[in-house]
Amino acid sequence: MKLVIAIISNDDCHTVLGEITQAGFSATKLSTSGGFLKAGNVTLLIGVEEERLEGLIDIIRKFSSKRAQFVTPSPSYVAESFVTAPVEVTVGGATVFVLDVDQFYKL
């Protein structure tokens, strides 16, 4: 048994949850926020049998899209002026951790 911790964008949450539920997986959803862009994320906790792990990872990979987005950084004082020009960053995608589970109970 494995515990999958998947951190995905709020924008991808409904699609990913719908697809993994349709594939027969159960997930617990936690609302979280990122430290860099302070953007809303969702952290999914999913218990999965080892033989079904790759199928789950494939679903997360397919429906967590990376995309470019312009953000305005916090003002910085440079050469006696404020620099607040938008900067292009990559957002979306997923960060996935897979942990071994010694025991699992569904009570």
C-alpha positions in Angstrom: 0.0 0.0 0.0 1.2 3.5 -0.8 0.1 7.0 0.3 0.2 9.5 -2.6 0.4 13.2 -1.6 -0.3 15.2 -4.7 -0.2 19.0 -4.6 -2.0 20.5 -7.6 -3.3 23.9 -8.7 -6.8 25.0 -7.7 -7.5 25.4 -11.4 -6.9 21.7 -12.0 -8.6 20.4 -8.9 -12.1 19.6 -10.2 -10.8 17.8 -13.3 -8.2 15.8 -11.4 -10.6 14.8 -8.6 -13.3 13.9 -11.2 -10.9 11.7 -13.1 -9.4 9.9 -10.2 -12.9 9.3 -8.7 -14.1 7.9 -12.0 -11.1 5.5 -12.0 -12.2 4.2 -8.6 -9.7 6.0 -6.3 -10.7 7.8 -3.1 -9.0 11.0 -2.1 -9.0 13.5 0.8 -8.8 17.1 -0.3 -7.0 19.7 1.7 -6.9 23.4 0.8 -3.4 24.7 0.8 -1.4 27.7 -0.5 2.0 27.9 -2.2 4.9 29.8 -0.6 6.3 31.4 -3.8 3.3 32.9 -5.6 1.0 32.5 -2.6 -1.5 30.9 -5.0 -4.2 28.5 -3.9 -3.4 24.8 -4.2 -5.1 21.6 -3.3 -3.3 18.8 -1.6 -4.8 15.3 -2.2 -4.1 12.4 0.1 -4.8 9.1 -1.7 -4.3 5.6 -0.5 -3.5 3.2 -3.4 -2.5 -0.4 -3.9 1.0 -0.6 -5.4 -0.2 -2.3 -8.6 -2.5 0.7 -9.3 0.0 3.4 -8.5 1.2 4.0 -12.1 -2.4 4.4 -13.3 -3.0 7.1 -10.6 0.2 8.9 -11.4 -0.8 8.9 -15.1 -4.2 10.5 -14.4 -2.5 13.2 -12.2 0.1 13.8 -14.9 -2.5 14.0 -17.7 -4.9 16.4 -16.0 -2.5 18.7 -14.1 -1.4 21.1 -16.8 1.6 23.4 -16.7 1.0 26.9 -18.2 2.7 30.3 -18.4 1.2 33.1 -16.4 2.3 36.7 -15.8 2.5 37.9 -12.2 3.4 41.2 -10.7 6.1 40.7 -8.1 6.3 42.7 -4.9 7.7 46.1 -5.5 11.5 46.2 -5.2 13.6 49.4 -4.8 16.2 49.4 -7.5 18.1 52.4 -8.8 15.8 54.9 -7.1 12.7 53.5 -8.7 10.1 50.8 -8.0 10.3 47.8 -10.4 6.9 46.2 -10.7 6.9 44.9 -14.3 5.0 41.6 -14.7 7.1 38.5 -14.9 6.2 35.3 -16.7 6.3 32.2 -14.5 5.2 28.6 -15.0 2.3 27.6 -12.9 0.2 24.4 -12.6 1.5 20.9 -12.9 1.7 18.7 -9.8 4.2 17.8 -7.1 3.7 14.2 -6.1 5.1 12.3 -3.1 4.7 8.5 -2.8 5.2 7.0 0.7 5.1 3.4 1.9 2.3 2.6 4.2 2.9 0.0 6.9 -0.8 -0.3 7.9 -4.0 1.0 6.4 -7.5 0.9 8.0 -10.7 2.1 6.5 -13.1 2.3 9.5 
